[in-house]
């Protein structure tokens, strides 16, 4: 019989981080208010898109004040009180941080002040990425200016940007002729580069 969420054992942040740091490389789990969720393996398309984006951004950020990190960098989001079970610890697919980097502790593997977060959507995570995750990010990460959601089954990107007044606006980019403009970090990436080597399902049926 399936367990309800109230029956699942909850752990503190300290226990989560201790266990996560002791796991083999590549075995990643996210943390949400005491619950620990194993992250599924990525598809070939997911991995290719992540690498394409990382390659494009790293080249443009070189020599500047901003730095990109891969999906192995955790981000802390939400209230933090030692010994409690509150908070959200995530592994975004790509993180960009500008200026001095601030970390959760001396291990320097949990970032506190990201500037741009990018997620490549999967069927199993899309609802969470668009809903609860984005709500947490925009509520608790004061430094976050851009949140980018990248589809992997079609050339579509939703780019959320925080305006100077603190409101979030979204621009949907569609087609490989479009460009993702991240003015905050001075980067522009053509969708043709984002989706290089990607073969979309049912592409032959497109008009």
C-alpha positions as CSV (number, residue, x, y, z in Angstrom):
1,X,0.0,0.0,0.0
2,X,1.3,3.5,-0.9
3,X,2.3,5.7,2.0
4,X,0.8,9.2,2.3
5,X,3.2,12.1,2.5
6,X,2.6,12.4,6.2
7,X,3.9,8.8,6.7
8,X,7.2,9.5,5.0
9,X,10.1,10.1,7.4
10,X,11.3,13.7,7.4
11,X,14.9,14.8,8.1
12,X,16.5,18.1,9.0
13,X,18.6,20.2,6.6
14,X,21.8,19.2,8.5
15,X,21.1,15.5,8.0
16,X,20.2,16.0,4.4
17,X,23.4,17.8,3.6
18,X,25.5,15.3,5.5
19,X,24.0,12.4,3.6
20,X,24.1,14.2,0.3
21,X,27.8,15.0,0.6
22,X,28.6,11.4,1.5
23,X,26.8,10.0,-1.6
24,X,28.6,8.9,-4.8
25,X,29.2,11.6,-7.4
26,X,26.1,12.0,-9.6
27,X,23.7,10.5,-7.0
28,X,21.7,13.7,-6.4
29,X,18.6,14.5,-4.2
30,X,16.6,17.6,-3.7
31,X,15.2,18.7,-0.3
32,X,11.8,20.2,0.3
33,X,10.6,21.0,3.9
34,X,12.1,17.8,5.4
35,X,11.4,15.5,2.5
36,X,14.2,14.2,0.2
37,X,13.5,13.4,-3.4
38,X,15.9,11.4,-5.7
39,X,16.5,13.0,-9.0
40,X,15.9,10.9,-12.1
41,X,18.5,10.4,-14.7
42,X,18.5,12.7,-17.7
43,X,17.6,11.9,-21.3
44,X,20.1,12.4,-24.1
45,X,18.2,15.5,-25.3
46,X,18.2,16.9,-21.8
47,X,21.9,16.5,-21.4
48,X,22.6,17.9,-24.9
49,X,20.6,21.0,-24.3
50,X,22.3,21.6,-20.9
51,X,25.7,21.3,-22.5
52,X,24.8,23.6,-25.4
53,X,23.6,26.3,-23.0
54,X,26.6,25.9,-20.7
55,X,29.0,26.2,-23.7
56,X,27.3,29.3,-25.0
57,X,27.1,31.1,-21.7
58,X,30.6,30.2,-20.5
59,X,32.1,31.7,-23.6
60,X,30.2,34.9,-23.2
61,X,30.8,35.3,-19.5
62,X,34.6,34.8,-19.8
63,X,36.5,37.7,-18.3
64,X,33.5,39.3,-16.7
65,X,32.0,39.4,-13.2
66,X,29.6,36.6,-13.7
67,X,30.3,32.8,-13.5
68,X,28.3,29.8,-14.6
69,X,27.9,26.5,-12.7
70,X,26.7,23.2,-13.8
71,X,23.8,21.1,-12.4
72,X,26.0,19.8,-9.5
73,X,25.8,23.2,-7.7
74,X,23.0,23.2,-5.1
75,X,21.0,26.4,-4.4
76,X,19.4,27.1,-1.1
77,X,16.0,28.7,-1.2
78,X,13.7,29.6,1.7
79,X,14.0,30.1,5.4
80,X,17.0,28.6,7.1
81,X,17.0,27.7,10.8
82,X,19.6,25.2,12.0
83,X,18.1,21.9,13.2
84,X,14.7,22.5,11.5
85,X,13.0,21.0,8.4
86,X,12.1,24.1,6.6
87,X,13.6,25.1,3.3
88,X,14.2,24.1,-0.3
89,X,17.6,22.8,-1.6
90,X,17.6,22.3,-5.4
91,X,20.0,21.4,-8.2
92,X,19.2,23.7,-11.1
93,X,20.4,22.6,-14.5
94,X,22.5,25.8,-14.9
95,X,23.3,28.6,-12.5
96,X,24.8,32.0,-13.1
97,X,26.0,34.2,-10.3
98,X,27.5,37.7,-10.5
99,X,29.9,39.3,-8.2
100,X,30.9,37.8,-4.9
101,X,29.5,34.3,-4.3
102,X,27.8,33.5,-1.0
103,X,27.5,30.0,0.3
104,X,25.6,28.1,3.0
105,X,28.8,27.0,4.8
106,X,32.5,26.3,4.3
107,X,31.9,23.4,1.9
108,X,31.0,26.0,-0.8
109,X,28.6,23.6,-2.5
110,X,25.3,25.4,-1.6
111,X,24.9,28.8,-3.3
112,X,22.8,31.5,-1.7
113,X,22.8,34.3,-4.3
114,X,22.2,33.1,-7.9
115,X,21.5,35.7,-10.6
116,X,20.1,33.4,-13.3
117,X,18.6,29.9,-13.0
118,X,17.9,27.7,-16.0
119,X,15.9,24.5,-15.9
120,X,15.4,22.1,-18.9
121,X,11.9,20.7,-18.5
122,X,11.0,17.0,-18.3
123,X,7.6,15.5,-18.2
124,X,8.1,14.4,-14.6
125,X,9.3,17.8,-13.4
126,X,7.6,20.5,-15.5
127,X,4.6,21.1,-13.2
128,X,6.9,21.5,-10.2
129,X,9.4,23.7,-12.1
130,X,6.6,26.0,-13.2
131,X,4.8,26.0,-9.9
132,X,6.2,25.4,-6.4
133,X,9.8,25.7,-7.5
134,X,9.3,29.1,-9.2
135,X,7.2,30.3,-6.3
136,X,10.0,29.5,-3.9
137,X,12.7,31.0,-6.1
138,X,11.0,34.4,-6.6
139,X,9.9,34.6,-3.0
140,X,13.2,33.8,-1.3
141,X,16.0,34.6,-3.8
142,X,16.3,38.4,-3.7
143,X,19.3,38.3,-6.1
144,X,17.5,36.2,-8.8
145,X,16.7,38.3,-11.9
146,X,16.0,35.6,-14.5
147,X,14.4,32.2,-14.5
148,X,14.5,30.3,-17.8
149,X,12.5,27.2,-18.6
150,X,13.6,25.3,-21.7
151,X,11.5,22.7,-23.4
152,X,13.3,19.6,-24.7
153,X,10.6,18.3,-27.1
154,X,10.2,21.5,-29.1
155,X,12.2,24.7,-29.6
156,X,10.4,26.8,-27.0
157,X,11.8,28.7,-24.0
158,X,9.9,30.6,-21.3
159,X,12.0,33.5,-20.0
160,X,10.9,35.0,-16.7
161,X,12.6,38.3,-15.8
162,X,12.3,40.4,-12.6
163,X,11.7,44.1,-13.5
164,X,13.2,47.1,-11.7
165,X,9.9,47.3,-9.7
166,X,10.1,43.7,-8.5
167,X,7.4,42.3,-10.8
168,X,8.0,39.2,-12.9
169,X,7.4,39.3,-16.7
170,X,7.5,36.3,-19.0
171,X,8.5,36.2,-22.7
172,X,7.9,33.0,-24.7
173,X,10.5,32.3,-27.4
174,X,9.5,29.9,-30.1
175,X,11.4,28.5,-33.1
176,X,15.1,28.1,-33.8
177,X,15.3,31.6,-35.3
178,X,14.5,33.2,-31.9
179,X,17.1,34.5,-29.4
180,X,17.3,34.3,-25.7
181,X,18.4,37.7,-24.4
182,X,19.7,37.8,-20.8
183,X,20.4,41.4,-20.4
184,X,21.3,41.1,-16.7
185,X,24.4,39.1,-17.5
186,X,25.0,40.5,-21.0
187,X,24.4,37.3,-22.9
188,X,22.4,36.4,-26.0
189,X,21.9,32.8,-27.1
190,X,20.2,31.8,-30.4
191,X,17.7,29.0,-30.0
192,X,19.5,27.3,-32.9
193,X,22.5,26.9,-30.6
194,X,20.4,25.8,-27.6
195,X,18.9,23.0,-29.7
196,X,21.9,22.1,-31.8
197,X,21.9,18.3,-32.5
198,X,18.4,17.9,-31.1
199,X,15.9,15.8,-33.2
200,X,12.4,16.7,-32.1
201,X,9.8,14.0,-32.0
202,X,7.3,14.0,-34.8
203,X,9.3,16.8,-36.6
204,X,8.3,15.3,-39.9
205,X,4.6,15.9,-39.1
206,X,5.1,19.7,-38.6
207,X,3.6,21.9,-41.3
